Amino acid sequence: MNPNAAKAKSAAADTSSAQSEESTPAKPAAKKTPAAKGEKPAAAKAAGDKPAAKKEKPPAVEDKPFAEFMQQHYIPALQTALTKEGIQDLDLKFAKEKINVAGLTDECWQVKGSWLKGQRHFNVYFPEESIQGQRALSCYEGSKPSAIEPFLIDERRITLDLMVFGVMQRLNGQKWLSRN
């Protein structure tokens, strides 16, 4: 074979491969698309992108300061529940007073309720100034209670609804709200 012919053949092969490369479109760069809808590409995940922040829940009403919770939430909720039961002349107070039981001289926060022109009374006691701490209750007709009983002692987490329910259940147990 002639050396010039070999060069010509080689040049023709180079030209045809160059033409075929020009006619064939180049492969596009790998597209960075998420594998599934809503997923971020792996490169973005590796870059430290954080998922969209969730909206923070407002704190529970039970986590508010004690006095604020009692005055703004508990007293109005208890008032509403007792009014729905037909109690018309209800007087509710929240105060730090001496416990009105013979032999006790301690002061503590109390929710004091009375109705029927002051004939029926109940007190909910909070010696620790916390709804999660110790609680007691007394129900009485007349001038002062003769006994104080524990109130909601078996509950792990005290909520507004549970506190209202506990008083309503106890007063109903006295048969003061409805006849059983």
One Martini backbone bead per residue (centre of mass of N, CA, C, O) as a GRO file, in nm:
protein
  180
    1MET     BB    1   0.099   0.033   0.018
    2ASN     BB    2   0.061   0.357   0.002
    3PRO     BB    3   0.149   0.615   0.207
    4ASN     BB    4  -0.050   0.823   0.087
    5ALA     BB    5  -0.304   0.650   0.107
    6ALA     BB    6  -0.302   0.615   0.413
    7LYS     BB    7  -0.332   0.917   0.481
    8ALA     BB    8  -0.598   0.961   0.328
    9LYS     BB    9  -0.763   0.754   0.486
   10SER     BB   10  -0.721   0.885   0.764
   11ALA     BB   11  -0.838   1.163   0.690
   12ALA     BB   12  -1.120   1.058   0.615
   13ALA     BB   13  -1.186   0.940   0.891
   14ASP     BB   14  -1.162   1.204   1.053
   15THR     BB   15  -1.378   1.358   0.894
   16SER     BB   16  -1.618   1.164   0.942
   17SER     BB   17  -1.610   1.181   1.255
   18ALA     BB   18  -1.651   1.485   1.270
   19GLN     BB   19  -1.922   1.486   1.122
   20SER     BB   20  -2.070   1.294   1.317
   21GLU     BB   21  -2.036   1.480   1.567
   22GLU     BB   22  -2.191   1.722   1.444
   23SER     BB   23  -2.463   1.567   1.381
   24THR     BB   24  -2.438   1.487   1.670
   25PRO     BB   25  -2.565   1.562   1.947
   26ALA     BB   26  -2.490   1.663   2.236
   27LYS     BB   27  -2.495   1.578   2.547
   28PRO     BB   28  -2.654   1.671   2.797
   29ALA     BB   29  -2.644   1.766   3.088
   30ALA     BB   30  -2.719   1.658   3.374
   31LYS     BB   31  -3.015   1.668   3.518
   32LYS     BB   32  -3.145   1.832   3.810
   33THR     BB   33  -3.374   1.616   3.935
   34PRO     BB   34  -3.610   1.511   4.108
   35ALA     BB   35  -3.725   1.203   4.195
   36ALA     BB   36  -3.954   1.347   4.350
   37LYS     BB   37  -4.205   1.514   4.439
   38GLY     BB   38  -4.064   1.757   4.663
   39GLU     BB   39  -3.776   1.693   4.617
   40LYS     BB   40  -3.451   1.730   4.667
   41PRO     BB   41  -3.163   1.733   4.561
   42ALA     BB   42  -2.874   1.597   4.664
   43ALA     BB   43  -2.704   1.856   4.651
   44ALA     BB   44  -2.895   2.025   4.832
   45LYS     BB   45  -2.886   1.843   5.080
   46ALA     BB   46  -2.573   1.858   5.115
   47ALA     BB   47  -2.571   2.182   5.151
   48GLY     BB   48  -2.796   2.226   5.403
   49ASP     BB   49  -3.080   2.225   5.355
   50LYS     BB   50  -3.377   2.312   5.496
   51PRO     BB   51  -3.668   2.261   5.583
   52ALA     BB   52  -3.948   2.392   5.620
   53ALA     BB   53  -4.074   2.573   5.858
   54LYS     BB   54  -4.272   2.539   6.115
   55LYS     BB   55  -4.527   2.638   6.281
   56GLU     BB   56  -4.565   2.773   6.577
   57LYS     BB   57  -4.705   2.708   6.862
   58PRO     BB   58  -4.882   2.817   7.089
   59PRO     BB   59  -4.906   2.833   7.399
   60ALA     BB   60  -5.048   2.700   7.645
   61VAL     BB   61  -5.259   2.814   7.882
   62GLU     BB   62  -5.122   2.641   8.117
   63ASP     BB   63  -4.830   2.803   8.071
   64LYS     BB   64  -4.913   3.030   8.209
   65PRO     BB   65  -4.938   3.229   8.441
   66PHE     BB   66  -5.125   3.171   8.704
   67ALA     BB   67  -5.297   3.434   8.730
   68GLU     BB   68  -5.365   3.458   8.431
   69PHE     BB   69  -5.507   3.190   8.394
   70MET     BB   70  -5.729   3.227   8.608
   71GLN     BB   71  -5.853   3.505   8.504
   72GLN     BB   72  -5.867   3.445   8.176
   73HIS     BB   73  -5.975   3.125   8.189
   74TYR     BB   74  -6.099   2.974   8.437
   75ILE     BB   75  -6.324   3.159   8.539
   76PRO     BB   76  -6.483   3.186   8.268
   77ALA     BB   77  -6.525   2.877   8.224
   78LEU     BB   78  -6.675   2.822   8.490
   79GLN     BB   79  -6.901   3.024   8.451
   80THR     BB   80  -7.016   2.898   8.193
   81ALA     BB   81  -7.074   2.611   8.303
   82LEU     BB   82  -7.267   2.701   8.537
   83THR     BB   83  -7.471   2.856   8.363
   84LYS     BB   84  -7.557   2.606   8.189
   85GLU     BB   85  -7.681   2.472   8.467
   86GLY     BB   86  -7.858   2.735   8.597
   87ILE     BB   87  -7.679   2.941   8.739
   88GLN     BB   88  -7.742   3.276   8.829
   89ASP     BB   89  -7.594   3.386   9.124
   90LEU     BB   90  -7.291   3.388   9.059
   91ASP     BB   91  -6.985   3.396   9.263
   92LEU     BB   92  -6.654   3.476   9.154
   93LYS     BB   93  -6.324   3.423   9.300
   94PHE     BB   94  -5.975   3.545   9.316
   95ALA     BB   95  -5.765   3.461   9.600
   96LYS     BB   96  -5.554   3.542   9.875
   97GLU     BB   97  -5.625   3.327  10.150
   98LYS     BB   98  -5.747   3.202  10.417
   99ILE     BB   99  -5.825   2.908  10.540
  100ASN     BB  100  -6.175   2.816  10.624
  101VAL     BB  101  -6.056   2.610  10.860
  102ALA     BB  102  -6.035   2.443  11.127
  103GLY     BB  103  -5.681   2.465  11.213
  104LEU     BB  104  -5.622   2.669  10.977
  105THR     BB  105  -5.365   2.935  10.872
  106ASP     BB  106  -5.329   2.927  10.581
  107GLU     BB  107  -5.227   3.064  10.278
  108CYS     BB  108  -5.407   3.077   9.957
  109TRP     BB  109  -5.508   3.011   9.658
  110GLN     BB  110  -5.851   3.094   9.541
  111VAL     BB  111  -6.158   2.959   9.435
  112LYS     BB  112  -6.465   3.133   9.480
  113GLY     BB  113  -6.797   2.999   9.523
  114SER     BB  114  -7.141   3.133   9.490
  115TRP     BB  115  -7.494   3.063   9.568
  116LEU     BB  116  -7.802   3.115   9.672
  117LYS     BB  117  -7.745   3.368   9.846
  118GLY     BB  118  -7.485   3.217   9.991
  119GLN     BB  119  -7.545   2.901  10.062
  120ARG     BB  120  -7.347   2.805   9.835
  121HIS     BB  121  -7.017   2.647   9.836
  122PHE     BB  122  -6.684   2.681   9.683
  123ASN     BB  123  -6.339   2.559   9.690
  124VAL     BB  124  -6.021   2.618   9.531
  125TYR     BB  125  -5.698   2.502   9.605
  126PHE     BB  126  -5.350   2.669   9.583
  127PRO     BB  127  -5.059   2.632   9.759
  128GLU     BB  128  -4.836   2.652   9.496
  129GLU     BB  129  -4.905   2.840   9.258
  130SER     BB  130  -5.027   2.583   9.083
  131ILE     BB  131  -5.184   2.359   8.869
  132GLN     BB  132  -4.963   2.116   8.907
  133GLY     BB  133  -5.002   2.108   9.189
  134GLN     BB  134  -5.155   2.123   9.456
  135ARG     BB  135  -5.501   2.031   9.539
  136ALA     BB  136  -5.825   2.156   9.653
  137LEU     BB  137  -6.160   2.092   9.803
  138SER     BB  138  -6.476   2.262   9.884
  139CYS     BB  139  -6.807   2.191  10.017
  140TYR     BB  140  -7.078   2.417  10.126
  141GLU     BB  141  -7.320   2.493  10.377
  142GLY     BB  142  -7.289   2.811  10.490
  143SER     BB  143  -7.004   2.943  10.653
  144LYS     BB  144  -6.809   2.671  10.667
  145PRO     BB  145  -6.590   2.435  10.623
  146SER     BB  146  -6.513   2.098  10.744
  147ALA     BB  147  -6.366   2.008  10.466
  148ILE     BB  148  -6.086   1.883  10.279
  149GLU     BB  149  -6.019   1.780   9.945
  150PRO     BB  150  -5.888   1.633   9.704
  151PHE     BB  151  -5.782   1.751   9.364
  152LEU     BB  152  -5.681   1.593   9.101
  153ILE     BB  153  -5.443   1.364   9.187
  154ASP     BB  154  -5.426   1.147   8.921
  155GLU     BB  155  -5.314   1.358   8.732
  156ARG     BB  156  -5.067   1.446   8.511
  157ARG     BB  157  -5.231   1.661   8.330
  158ILE     BB  158  -5.337   1.982   8.358
  159THR     BB  159  -5.637   2.128   8.244
  160LEU     BB  160  -5.886   2.333   8.187
  161ASP     BB  161  -6.108   2.121   8.134
  162LEU     BB  162  -6.044   1.946   8.384
  163MET     BB  163  -6.100   2.161   8.601
  164VAL     BB  164  -6.394   2.208   8.528
  165PHE     BB  165  -6.491   1.916   8.542
  166GLY     BB  166  -6.420   1.863   8.841
  167VAL     BB  167  -6.619   2.066   8.962
  168MET     BB  168  -6.876   1.964   8.827
  169GLN     BB  169  -6.864   1.677   8.940
  170ARG     BB  170  -6.867   1.752   9.242
  171LEU     BB  171  -7.134   1.918   9.242
  172ASN     BB  172  -7.301   1.679   9.134
  173GLY     BB  173  -7.239   1.493   9.381
  174GLN     BB  174  -7.412   1.696   9.569
  175LYS     BB  175  -7.672   1.778   9.401
  176TRP     BB  176  -7.655   2.092   9.282
  177LEU     BB  177  -7.722   2.064   8.963
  178SER     BB  178  -7.854   1.768   8.976
  179ARG     BB  179  -8.065   1.509   8.974
  180ASN     BB  180  -8.006   1.152   8.997
   0.00000   0.00000   0.00000
